[in-house]
Amino acid sequence: MDQSLERLQKKFPETIFENRIEPDNRHNPYFFDAYRDGAHIVSRGGDSPEEAECRISRALEQHFS
């Protein structure tokens, strides 16, 4: 999770990320939440940290384009 978090912070330097694991969520236990200017932008989960990273990265690219 740490490597995915580092890559997200480099790609979106003005965004604050929080990561969490929800062990009771069997399908998507790994989550990232993105915040900018104190506001929550998006949350995305996946079955691995890399999948969650990919999903939130795509969502942020769409949000900021």
CHARMM internal coordinates of N, CA and C (Angstrom, degrees):
IC EDIT
DIST 1 N 1 CA 1.4488
DIST 1 CA 1 C 1.5175
ANGL 1 N 1 CA 1 C 110.58
DIST 1 C 2 N 1.3248
ANGL 1 CA 1 C 2 N 115.97
DIHE 1 N 1 CA 1 C 2 N -35.18
DIST 2 N 2 CA 1.4594
ANGL 1 C 2 N 2 CA 119.93
DIHE 1 CA 1 C 2 N 2 CA -177.70
DIST 2 CA 2 C 1.5186
ANGL 2 N 2 CA 2 C 112.64
DIHE 1 C 2 N 2 CA 2 C -63.17
DIST 2 C 3 N 1.3312
ANGL 2 CA 2 C 3 N 117.21
DIHE 2 N 2 CA 2 C 3 N -39.84
DIST 3 N 3 CA 1.4656
ANGL 2 C 3 N 3 CA 120.01
DIHE 2 CA 2 C 3 N 3 CA 179.66
DIST 3 CA 3 C 1.5255
ANGL 3 N 3 CA 3 C 110.53
DIHE 2 C 3 N 3 CA 3 C -67.29
DIST 3 C 4 N 1.3109
ANGL 3 CA 3 C 4 N 117.04
DIHE 3 N 3 CA 3 C 4 N -40.66
DIST 4 N 4 CA 1.4648
ANGL 3 C 4 N 4 CA 120.36
DIHE 3 CA 3 C 4 N 4 CA 177.54
DIST 4 CA 4 C 1.5231
ANGL 4 N 4 CA 4 C 110.27
DIHE 3 C 4 N 4 CA 4 C -62.91
DIST 4 C 5 N 1.3150
ANGL 4 CA 4 C 5 N 116.68
DIHE 4 N 4 CA 4 C 5 N -41.97
DIST 5 N 5 CA 1.4611
ANGL 4 C 5 N 5 CA 121.13
DIHE 4 CA 4 C 5 N 5 CA 178.97
DIST 5 CA 5 C 1.5256
ANGL 5 N 5 CA 5 C 111.04
DIHE 4 C 5 N 5 CA 5 C -62.42
DIST 5 C 6 N 1.3150
ANGL 5 CA 5 C 6 N 117.57
DIHE 5 N 5 CA 5 C 6 N -42.72
DIST 6 N 6 CA 1.4674
ANGL 5 C 6 N 6 CA 121.68
DIHE 5 CA 5 C 6 N 6 CA 178.11
DIST 6 CA 6 C 1.5284
ANGL 6 N 6 CA 6 C 111.11
DIHE 5 C 6 N 6 CA 6 C -61.64
DIST 6 C 7 N 1.3167
ANGL 6 CA 6 C 7 N 117.07
DIHE 6 N 6 CA 6 C 7 N -43.80
DIST 7 N 7 CA 1.4742
ANGL 6 C 7 N 7 CA 120.06
DIHE 6 CA 6 C 7 N 7 CA 179.88
DIST 7 CA 7 C 1.5247
ANGL 7 N 7 CA 7 C 111.14
DIHE 6 C 7 N 7 CA 7 C -64.08
DIST 7 C 8 N 1.3222
ANGL 7 CA 7 C 8 N 117.57
DIHE 7 N 7 CA 7 C 8 N -40.96
DIST 8 N 8 CA 1.4641
ANGL 7 C 8 N 8 CA 120.74
DIHE 7 CA 7 C 8 N 8 CA 178.35
DIST 8 CA 8 C 1.5237
ANGL 8 N 8 CA 8 C 111.23
DIHE 7 C 8 N 8 CA 8 C -63.83
DIST 8 C 9 N 1.3206
ANGL 8 CA 8 C 9 N 116.92
DIHE 8 N 8 CA 8 C 9 N -41.55
DIST 9 N 9 CA 1.4678
ANGL 8 C 9 N 9 CA 120.07
DIHE 8 CA 8 C 9 N 9 CA -179.54
DIST 9 CA 9 C 1.5232
ANGL 9 N 9 CA 9 C 111.40
DIHE 8 C 9 N 9 CA 9 C -66.30
DIST 9 C 10 N 1.3178
ANGL 9 CA 9 C 10 N 117.75
DIHE 9 N 9 CA 9 C 10 N -33.36
DIST 10 N 10 CA 1.4707
ANGL 9 C 10 N 10 CA 120.50
DIHE 9 CA 9 C 10 N 10 CA 176.70
DIST 10 CA 10 C 1.5248
ANGL 10 N 10 CA 10 C 111.02
DIHE 9 C 10 N 10 CA 10 C -71.35
DIST 10 C 11 N 1.3281
ANGL 10 CA 10 C 11 N 116.59
DIHE 10 N 10 CA 10 C 11 N -38.91
DIST 11 N 11 CA 1.4662
ANGL 10 C 11 N 11 CA 120.97
DIHE 10 CA 10 C 11 N 11 CA -176.91
DIST 11 CA 11 C 1.5291
ANGL 11 N 11 CA 11 C 111.99
DIHE 10 C 11 N 11 CA 11 C -74.24
DIST 11 C 12 N 1.3330
ANGL 11 CA 11 C 12 N 116.52
DIHE 11 N 11 CA 11 C 12 N -34.45
DIST 12 N 12 CA 1.4668
ANGL 11 C 12 N 12 CA 122.07
DIHE 11 CA 11 C 12 N 12 CA -178.23
DIST 12 CA 12 C 1.5352
ANGL 12 N 12 CA 12 C 108.62
DIHE 11 C 12 N 12 CA 12 C -127.72
DIST 12 C 13 N 1.3334
ANGL 12 CA 12 C 13 N 117.70
DIHE 12 N 12 CA 12 C 13 N 74.36
DIST 13 N 13 CA 1.4726
ANGL 12 C 13 N 13 CA 120.57
DIHE 12 CA 12 C 13 N 13 CA -172.03
DIST 13 CA 13 C 1.5307
ANGL 13 N 13 CA 13 C 114.91
DIHE 12 C 13 N 13 CA 13 C -64.79
DIST 13 C 14 N 1.3058
ANGL 13 CA 13 C 14 N 119.04
DIHE 13 N 13 CA 13 C 14 N -22.72
DIST 14 N 14 CA 1.4599
ANGL 13 C 14 N 14 CA 121.03
DIHE 13 CA 13 C 14 N 14 CA -179.03
DIST 14 CA 14 C 1.5284
ANGL 14 N 14 CA 14 C 112.27
DIHE 13 C 14 N 14 CA 14 C -89.31
DIST 14 C 15 N 1.3121
ANGL 14 CA 14 C 15 N 116.31
DIHE 14 N 14 CA 14 C 15 N 2.22
DIST 15 N 15 CA 1.4581
ANGL 14 C 15 N 15 CA 121.68
DIHE 14 CA 14 C 15 N 15 CA -176.93
DIST 15 CA 15 C 1.5269
ANGL 15 N 15 CA 15 C 109.46
DIHE 14 C 15 N 15 CA 15 C -107.22
DIST 15 C 16 N 1.3125
ANGL 15 CA 15 C 16 N 116.08
DIHE 15 N 15 CA 15 C 16 N 139.13
DIST 16 N 16 CA 1.4580
ANGL 15 C 16 N 16 CA 122.00
DIHE 15 CA 15 C 16 N 16 CA 175.83
DIST 16 CA 16 C 1.5194
ANGL 16 N 16 CA 16 C 107.50
DIHE 15 C 16 N 16 CA 16 C -98.84
DIST 16 C 17 N 1.3164
ANGL 16 CA 16 C 17 N 115.65
DIHE 16 N 16 CA 16 C 17 N 131.13
DIST 17 N 17 CA 1.4630
ANGL 16 C 17 N 17 CA 120.99
DIHE 16 CA 16 C 17 N 17 CA -178.99
DIST 17 CA 17 C 1.5154
ANGL 17 N 17 CA 17 C 110.39
DIHE 16 C 17 N 17 CA 17 C -115.64
DIST 17 C 18 N 1.3088
ANGL 17 CA 17 C 18 N 114.12
DIHE 17 N 17 CA 17 C 18 N 143.22
DIST 18 N 18 CA 1.4555
ANGL 17 C 18 N 18 CA 121.58
DIHE 17 CA 17 C 18 N 18 CA 170.41
DIST 18 CA 18 C 1.5237
ANGL 18 N 18 CA 18 C 106.45
DIHE 17 C 18 N 18 CA 18 C -123.79
DIST 18 C 19 N 1.3184
ANGL 18 CA 18 C 19 N 115.78
DIHE 18 N 18 CA 18 C 19 N 140.08
DIST 19 N 19 CA 1.4513
ANGL 18 C 19 N 19 CA 118.80
DIHE 18 CA 18 C 19 N 19 CA 176.35
DIST 19 CA 19 C 1.5176
ANGL 19 N 19 CA 19 C 109.21
DIHE 18 C 19 N 19 CA 19 C -116.67
DIST 19 C 20 N 1.3102
ANGL 19 CA 19 C 20 N 114.91
DIHE 19 N 19 CA 19 C 20 N 150.67
DIST 20 N 20 CA 1.4564
ANGL 19 C 20 N 20 CA 119.68
DIHE 19 CA 19 C 20 N 20 CA 179.77
DIST 20 CA 20 C 1.5140
ANGL 20 N 20 CA 20 C 109.35
DIHE 19 C 20 N 20 CA 20 C -151.23
DIST 20 C 21 N 1.3017
ANGL 20 CA 20 C 21 N 114.98
DIHE 20 N 20 CA 20 C 21 N 157.74
DIST 21 N 21 CA 1.4545
ANGL 20 C 21 N 21 CA 121.31
DIHE 20 CA 20 C 21 N 21 CA 175.98
DIST 21 CA 21 C 1.5231
ANGL 21 N 21 CA 21 C 107.28
DIHE 20 C 21 N 21 CA 21 C -121.62
DIST 21 C 22 N 1.3215
ANGL 21 CA 21 C 22 N 115.44
DIHE 21 N 21 CA 21 C 22 N 129.57
DIST 22 N 22 CA 1.4551
ANGL 21 C 22 N 22 CA 121.39
DIHE 21 CA 21 C 22 N 22 CA 177.65
DIST 22 CA 22 C 1.5322
ANGL 22 N 22 CA 22 C 107.91
DIHE 21 C 22 N 22 CA 22 C -111.95
DIST 22 C 23 N 1.3190
ANGL 22 CA 22 C 23 N 118.04
DIHE 22 N 22 CA 22 C 23 N 90.67
DIST 23 N 23 CA 1.4627
ANGL 22 C 23 N 23 CA 120.77
DIHE 22 CA 22 C 23 N 23 CA -173.91
DIST 23 CA 23 C 1.5288
ANGL 23 N 23 CA 23 C 114.41
DIHE 22 C 23 N 23 CA 23 C -61.11
DIST 23 C 24 N 1.3363
ANGL 23 CA 23 C 24 N 117.29
DIHE 23 N 23 CA 23 C 24 N -23.63
DIST 24 N 24 CA 1.4657
ANGL 23 C 24 N 24 CA 119.69
DIHE 23 CA 23 C 24 N 24 CA 179.05
DIST 24 CA 24 C 1.5190
ANGL 24 N 24 CA 24 C 112.84
DIHE 23 C 24 N 24 CA 24 C -78.57
DIST 24 C 25 N 1.3247
ANGL 24 CA 24 C 25 N 116.95
DIHE 24 N 24 CA 24 C 25 N -13.31
DIST 25 N 25 CA 1.4632
ANGL 24 C 25 N 25 CA 121.58
DIHE 24 CA 24 C 25 N 25 CA 178.35
DIST 25 CA 25 C 1.5305
ANGL 25 N 25 CA 25 C 107.79
DIHE 24 C 25 N 25 CA 25 C -89.04
DIST 25 C 26 N 1.3115
ANGL 25 CA 25 C 26 N 117.40
DIHE 25 N 25 CA 25 C 26 N 99.77
DIST 26 N 26 CA 1.4666
ANGL 25 C 26 N 26 CA 121.34
DIHE 25 CA 25 C 26 N 26 CA -174.02
DIST 26 CA 26 C 1.5288
ANGL 26 N 26 CA 26 C 113.22
DIHE 25 C 26 N 26 CA 26 C -68.89
DIST 26 C 27 N 1.3179
ANGL 26 CA 26 C 27 N 118.20
DIHE 26 N 26 CA 26 C 27 N -29.19
DIST 27 N 27 CA 1.4644
ANGL 26 C 27 N 27 CA 120.91
DIHE 26 CA 26 C 27 N 27 CA -173.48
DIST 27 CA 27 C 1.5263
ANGL 27 N 27 CA 27 C 113.19
DIHE 26 C 27 N 27 CA 27 C -89.16
DIST 27 C 28 N 1.3043
ANGL 27 CA 27 C 28 N 117.25
DIHE 27 N 27 CA 27 C 28 N -38.30
DIST 28 N 28 CA 1.4676
ANGL 27 C 28 N 28 CA 121.86
DIHE 27 CA 27 C 28 N 28 CA -177.52
DIST 28 CA 28 C 1.5203
ANGL 28 N 28 CA 28 C 110.21
DIHE 27 C 28 N 28 CA 28 C -139.58
DIST 28 C 29 N 1.3234
ANGL 28 CA 28 C 29 N 118.67
DIHE 28 N 28 CA 28 C 29 N 73.71
DIST 29 N 29 CA 1.4718
ANGL 28 C 29 N 29 CA 119.38
DIHE 28 CA 28 C 29 N 29 CA -175.33
DIST 29 CA 29 C 1.5269
ANGL 29 N 29 CA 29 C 115.27
DIHE 28 C 29 N 29 CA 29 C -78.60
DIST 29 C 30 N 1.3418
ANGL 29 CA 29 C 30 N 118.08
DIHE 29 N 29 CA 29 C 30 N -16.98
DIST 30 N 30 CA 1.4685
ANGL 29 C 30 N 30 CA 121.14
DIHE 29 CA 29 C 30 N 30 CA -176.83
DIST 30 CA 30 C 1.5265
ANGL 30 N 30 CA 30 C 109.33
DIHE 29 C 30 N 30 CA 30 C -100.26
DIST 30 C 31 N 1.3312
ANGL 30 CA 30 C 31 N 116.20
DIHE 30 N 30 CA 30 C 31 N 126.89
DIST 31 N 31 CA 1.4647
ANGL 30 C 31 N 31 CA 120.64
DIHE 30 CA 30 C 31 N 31 CA -176.57
DIST 31 CA 31 C 1.5189
ANGL 31 N 31 CA 31 C 111.76
DIHE 30 C 31 N 31 CA 31 C -130.56
DIST 31 C 32 N 1.3351
ANGL 31 CA 31 C 32 N 114.31
DIHE 31 N 31 CA 31 C 32 N 148.38
DIST 32 N 32 CA 1.4563
ANGL 31 C 32 N 32 CA 122.78
DIHE 31 CA 31 C 32 N 32 CA 168.20
DIST 32 CA 32 C 1.5143
ANGL 32 N 32 CA 32 C 107.81
DIHE 31 C 32 N 32 CA 32 C -124.37
DIST 32 C 33 N 1.3180
ANGL 32 CA 32 C 33 N 116.41
DIHE 32 N 32 CA 32 C 33 N 137.35
DIST 33 N 33 CA 1.4576
ANGL 32 C 33 N 33 CA 123.59
DIHE 32 CA 32 C 33 N 33 CA 172.71
DIST 33 CA 33 C 1.5205
ANGL 33 N 33 CA 33 C 106.93
DIHE 32 C 33 N 33 CA 33 C -113.70
DIST 33 C 34 N 1.3281
ANGL 33 CA 33 C 34 N 116.97
DIHE 33 N 33 CA 33 C 34 N 138.83
DIST 34 N 34 CA 1.4629
ANGL 33 C 34 N 34 CA 121.95
DIHE 33 CA 33 C 34 N 34 CA -179.16
DIST 34 CA 34 C 1.5265
ANGL 34 N 34 CA 34 C 109.29
DIHE 33 C 34 N 34 CA 34 C -117.72
DIST 34 C 35 N 1.3421
ANGL 34 CA 34 C 35 N 114.77
DIHE 34 N 34 CA 34 C 35 N 135.90
DIST 35 N 35 CA 1.4657
ANGL 34 C 35 N 35 CA 122.52
DIHE 34 CA 34 C 35 N 35 CA 179.55
DIST 35 CA 35 C 1.5223
ANGL 35 N 35 CA 35 C 109.13
DIHE 34 C 35 N 35 CA 35 C -131.09
DIST 35 C 36 N 1.3128
ANGL 35 CA 35 C 36 N 116.10
DIHE 35 N 35 CA 35 C 36 N 144.31
DIST 36 N 36 CA 1.4582
ANGL 35 C 36 N 36 CA 121.18
DIHE 35 CA 35 C 36 N 36 CA 172.97
DIST 36 CA 36 C 1.5166
ANGL 36 N 36 CA 36 C 108.10
DIHE 35 C 36 N 36 CA 36 C -144.85
DIST 36 C 37 N 1.3140
ANGL 36 CA 36 C 37 N 115.61
DIHE 36 N 36 CA 36 C 37 N 134.54
DIST 37 N 37 CA 1.4712
ANGL 36 C 37 N 37 CA 122.04
DIHE 36 CA 36 C 37 N 37 CA -178.03
DIST 37 CA 37 C 1.5229
ANGL 37 N 37 CA 37 C 111.43
DIHE 36 C 37 N 37 CA 37 C 54.40
DIST 37 C 38 N 1.3218
ANGL 37 CA 37 C 38 N 116.42
DIHE 37 N 37 CA 37 C 38 N 36.96
DIST 38 N 38 CA 1.4514
ANGL 37 C 38 N 38 CA 121.48
DIHE 37 CA 37 C 38 N 38 CA 177.64
DIST 38 CA 38 C 1.5159
ANGL 38 N 38 CA 38 C 115.65
DIHE 37 C 38 N 38 CA 38 C 78.60
DIST 38 C 39 N 1.3178
ANGL 38 CA 38 C 39 N 117.12
DIHE 38 N 38 CA 38 C 39 N -1.66
DIST 39 N 39 CA 1.4684
ANGL 38 C 39 N 39 CA 120.61
DIHE 38 CA 38 C 39 N 39 CA -178.23
DIST 39 CA 39 C 1.5231
ANGL 39 N 39 CA 39 C 110.76
DIHE 38 C 39 N 39 CA 39 C -106.67
DIST 39 C 40 N 1.3123
ANGL 39 CA 39 C 40 N 115.40
DIHE 39 N 39 CA 39 C 40 N 139.86
DIST 40 N 40 CA 1.4641
ANGL 39 C 40 N 40 CA 120.19
DIHE 39 CA 39 C 40 N 40 CA 175.85
DIST 40 CA 40 C 1.5197
ANGL 40 N 40 CA 40 C 108.56
DIHE 39 C 40 N 40 CA 40 C -73.64
DIST 40 C 41 N 1.3235
ANGL 40 CA 40 C 41 N 116.51
DIHE 40 N 40 CA 40 C 41 N 129.37
DIST 41 N 41 CA 1.4589
ANGL 40 C 41 N 41 CA 120.78
DIHE 40 CA 40 C 41 N 41 CA -178.49
DIST 41 CA 41 C 1.5204
ANGL 41 N 41 CA 41 C 110.82
DIHE 40 C 41 N 41 CA 41 C -99.51
DIST 41 C 42 N 1.3301
ANGL 41 CA 41 C 42 N 116.20
DIHE 41 N 41 CA 41 C 42 N -54.20
DIST 42 N 42 CA 1.4542
ANGL 41 C 42 N 42 CA 118.96
DIHE 41 CA 41 C 42 N 42 CA -173.78
DIST 42 CA 42 C 1.5243
ANGL 42 N 42 CA 42 C 110.01
DIHE 41 C 42 N 42 CA 42 C -161.37
DIST 42 C 43 N 1.3271
ANGL 42 CA 42 C 43 N 115.74
DIHE 42 N 42 CA 42 C 43 N 153.91
DIST 43 N 43 CA 1.4623
ANGL 42 C 43 N 43 CA 123.09
DIHE 42 CA 42 C 43 N 43 CA 171.52
DIST 43 CA 43 C 1.5232
ANGL 43 N 43 CA 43 C 106.94
DIHE 42 C 43 N 43 CA 43 C -126.21
DIST 43 C 44 N 1.3057
ANGL 43 CA 43 C 44 N 115.62
DIHE 43 N 43 CA 43 C 44 N 141.38
DIST 44 N 44 CA 1.4551
ANGL 43 C 44 N 44 CA 120.09
DIHE 43 CA 43 C 44 N 44 CA 175.26
DIST 44 CA 44 C 1.5161
ANGL 44 N 44 CA 44 C 108.61
DIHE 43 C 44 N 44 CA 44 C -143.36
DIST 44 C 45 N 1.3337
ANGL 44 CA 44 C 45 N 114.79
DIHE 44 N 44 CA 44 C 45 N 143.64
DIST 45 N 45 CA 1.4528
ANGL 44 C 45 N 45 CA 120.84
DIHE 44 CA 44 C 45 N 45 CA 179.47
DIST 45 CA 45 C 1.5127
ANGL 45 N 45 CA 45 C 111.29
DIHE 44 C 45 N 45 CA 45 C -124.71
DIST 45 C 46 N 1.3225
ANGL 45 CA 45 C 46 N 114.63
DIHE 45 N 45 CA 45 C 46 N 168.51
DIST 46 N 46 CA 1.4467
ANGL 45 C 46 N 46 CA 120.67
DIHE 45 CA 45 C 46 N 46 CA 178.22
DIST 46 CA 46 C 1.5126
ANGL 46 N 46 CA 46 C 110.48
DIHE 45 C 46 N 46 CA 46 C -160.69
DIST 46 C 47 N 1.3344
ANGL 46 CA 46 C 47 N 115.67
DIHE 46 N 46 CA 46 C 47 N 172.50
DIST 47 N 47 CA 1.4581
ANGL 46 C 47 N 47 CA 118.61
DIHE 46 CA 46 C 47 N 47 CA -179.92
DIST 47 CA 47 C 1.5213
ANGL 47 N 47 CA 47 C 112.33
DIHE 46 C 47 N 47 CA 47 C -83.11
DIST 47 C 48 N 1.3375
ANGL 47 CA 47 C 48 N 116.56
DIHE 47 N 47 CA 47 C 48 N -2.74
DIST 48 N 48 CA 1.4636
ANGL 47 C 48 N 48 CA 122.62
DIHE 47 CA 47 C 48 N 48 CA 173.63
DIST 48 CA 48 C 1.5260
ANGL 48 N 48 CA 48 C 107.43
DIHE 47 C 48 N 48 CA 48 C -146.34
DIST 48 C 49 N 1.3375
ANGL 48 CA 48 C 49 N 117.78
DIHE 48 N 48 CA 48 C 49 N 159.97
DIST 49 N 49 CA 1.4679
ANGL 48 C 49 N 49 CA 119.12
DIHE 48 CA 48 C 49 N 49 CA 176.80
DIST 49 CA 49 C 1.5284
ANGL 49 N 49 CA 49 C 111.87
DIHE 48 C 49 N 49 CA 49 C -58.85
DIST 49 C 50 N 1.3305
ANGL 49 CA 49 C 50 N 117.33
DIHE 49 N 49 CA 49 C 50 N -36.74
DIST 50 N 50 CA 1.4654
ANGL 49 C 50 N 50 CA 120.72
DIHE 49 CA 49 C 50 N 50 CA -179.21
DIST 50 CA 50 C 1.5183
ANGL 50 N 50 CA 50 C 111.59
DIHE 49 C 50 N 50 CA 50 C -66.46
DIST 50 C 51 N 1.3341
ANGL 50 CA 50 C 51 N 117.47
DIHE 50 N 50 CA 50 C 51 N -39.00
DIST 51 N 51 CA 1.4604
ANGL 50 C 51 N 51 CA 120.14
DIHE 50 CA 50 C 51 N 51 CA 178.43
DIST 51 CA 51 C 1.5273
ANGL 51 N 51 CA 51 C 110.50
DIHE 50 C 51 N 51 CA 51 C -67.27
DIST 51 C 52 N 1.3244
ANGL 51 CA 51 C 52 N 116.96
DIHE 51 N 51 CA 51 C 52 N -42.31
DIST 52 N 52 CA 1.4670
ANGL 51 C 52 N 52 CA 120.46
DIHE 51 CA 51 C 52 N 52 CA 177.67
DIST 52 CA 52 C 1.5293
ANGL 52 N 52 CA 52 C 110.43
DIHE 51 C 52 N 52 CA 52 C -62.97
DIST 52 C 53 N 1.3368
ANGL 52 CA 52 C 53 N 116.36
DIHE 52 N 52 CA 52 C 53 N -39.73
DIST 53 N 53 CA 1.4720
ANGL 52 C 53 N 53 CA 121.00
DIHE 52 CA 52 C 53 N 53 CA 177.32
DIST 53 CA 53 C 1.5279
ANGL 53 N 53 CA 53 C 110.73
DIHE 52 C 53 N 53 CA 53 C -60.95
DIST 53 C 54 N 1.3148
ANGL 53 CA 53 C 54 N 116.74
DIHE 53 N 53 CA 53 C 54 N -46.06
DIST 54 N 54 CA 1.4634
ANGL 53 C 54 N 54 CA 121.49
DIHE 53 CA 53 C 54 N 54 CA -179.83
DIST 54 CA 54 C 1.5280
ANGL 54 N 54 CA 54 C 111.05
DIHE 53 C 54 N 54 CA 54 C -62.64
DIST 54 C 55 N 1.3173
ANGL 54 CA 54 C 55 N 116.89
DIHE 54 N 54 CA 54 C 55 N -43.18
DIST 55 N 55 CA 1.4641
ANGL 54 C 55 N 55 CA 120.44
DIHE 54 CA 54 C 55 N 55 CA -178.43
DIST 55 CA 55 C 1.5246
ANGL 55 N 55 CA 55 C 112.30
DIHE 54 C 55 N 55 CA 55 C -66.68
DIST 55 C 56 N 1.3277
ANGL 55 CA 55 C 56 N 117.80
DIHE 55 N 55 CA 55 C 56 N -42.93
DIST 56 N 56 CA 1.4666
ANGL 55 C 56 N 56 CA 118.51
DIHE 55 CA 55 C 56 N 56 CA -178.94
DIST 56 CA 56 C 1.5251
ANGL 56 N 56 CA 56 C 110.39
DIHE 55 C 56 N 56 CA 56 C -73.10
DIST 56 C 57 N 1.3272
ANGL 56 CA 56 C 57 N 117.42
DIHE 56 N 56 CA 56 C 57 N -32.37
DIST 57 N 57 CA 1.4595
ANGL 56 C 57 N 57 CA 120.71
DIHE 56 CA 56 C 57 N 57 CA 177.41
DIST 57 CA 57 C 1.5282
ANGL 57 N 57 CA 57 C 110.29
DIHE 56 C 57 N 57 CA 57 C -62.66
DIST 57 C 58 N 1.3234
ANGL 57 CA 57 C 58 N 116.79
DIHE 57 N 57 CA 57 C 58 N -45.50
DIST 58 N 58 CA 1.4758
ANGL 57 C 58 N 58 CA 120.09
DIHE 57 CA 57 C 58 N 58 CA 178.16
DIST 58 CA 58 C 1.5206
ANGL 58 N 58 CA 58 C 111.19
DIHE 57 C 58 N 58 CA 58 C -63.14
DIST 58 C 59 N 1.3241
ANGL 58 CA 58 C 59 N 116.69
DIHE 58 N 58 CA 58 C 59 N -41.99
DIST 59 N 59 CA 1.4667
ANGL 58 C 59 N 59 CA 120.42
DIHE 58 CA 58 C 59 N 59 CA -179.67
DIST 59 CA 59 C 1.5281
ANGL 59 N 59 CA 59 C 110.94
DIHE 58 C 59 N 59 CA 59 C -63.35
DIST 59 C 60 N 1.3348
ANGL 59 CA 59 C 60 N 117.11
DIHE 59 N 59 CA 59 C 60 N -40.69
DIST 60 N 60 CA 1.4661
ANGL 59 C 60 N 60 CA 119.93
DIHE 59 CA 59 C 60 N 60 CA 179.16
DIST 60 CA 60 C 1.5183
ANGL 60 N 60 CA 60 C 111.46
DIHE 59 C 60 N 60 CA 60 C -69.54
DIST 60 C 61 N 1.3235
ANGL 60 CA 60 C 61 N 117.76
DIHE 60 N 60 CA 60 C 61 N -38.90
DIST 61 N 61 CA 1.4644
ANGL 60 C 61 N 61 CA 120.13
DIHE 60 CA 60 C 61 N 61 CA 177.19
DIST 61 CA 61 C 1.5231
ANGL 61 N 61 CA 61 C 110.30
DIHE 60 C 61 N 61 CA 61 C -60.16
DIST 61 C 62 N 1.3315
ANGL 61 CA 61 C 62 N 117.45
DIHE 61 N 61 CA 61 C 62 N -41.86
DIST 62 N 62 CA 1.4646
ANGL 61 C 62 N 62 CA 120.62
DIHE 61 CA 61 C 62 N 62 CA 178.23
DIST 62 CA 62 C 1.5250
ANGL 62 N 62 CA 62 C 110.58
DIHE 61 C 62 N 62 CA 62 C -68.30
DIST 62 C 63 N 1.3099
ANGL 62 CA 62 C 63 N 117.04
DIHE 62 N 62 CA 62 C 63 N -39.96
DIST 63 N 63 CA 1.4665
ANGL 62 C 63 N 63 CA 121.13
DIHE 62 CA 62 C 63 N 63 CA -178.24
DIST 63 CA 63 C 1.5263
ANGL 63 N 63 CA 63 C 111.62
DIHE 62 C 63 N 63 CA 63 C -63.55
DIST 63 C 64 N 1.3247
ANGL 63 CA 63 C 64 N 117.00
DIHE 63 N 63 CA 63 C 64 N -40.00
DIST 64 N 64 CA 1.4597
ANGL 63 C 64 N 64 CA 120.67
DIHE 63 CA 63 C 64 N 64 CA -175.19
DIST 64 CA 64 C 1.5193
ANGL 64 N 64 CA 64 C 114.10
DIHE 63 C 64 N 64 CA 64 C -94.99
DIST 64 C 65 N 1.3314
ANGL 64 CA 64 C 65 N 117.83
DIHE 64 N 64 CA 64 C 65 N 3.05
DIST 65 N 65 CA 1.4823
ANGL 64 C 65 N 65 CA 118.51
DIHE 64 CA 64 C 65 N 65 CA 179.96
DIST 65 CA 65 C 1.5110
ANGL 65 N 65 CA 65 C 111.53
DIHE 64 C 65 N 65 CA 65 C -93.51
END
COOR INIT
IC SEED 1 N 1 CA 1 C
IC BUILD
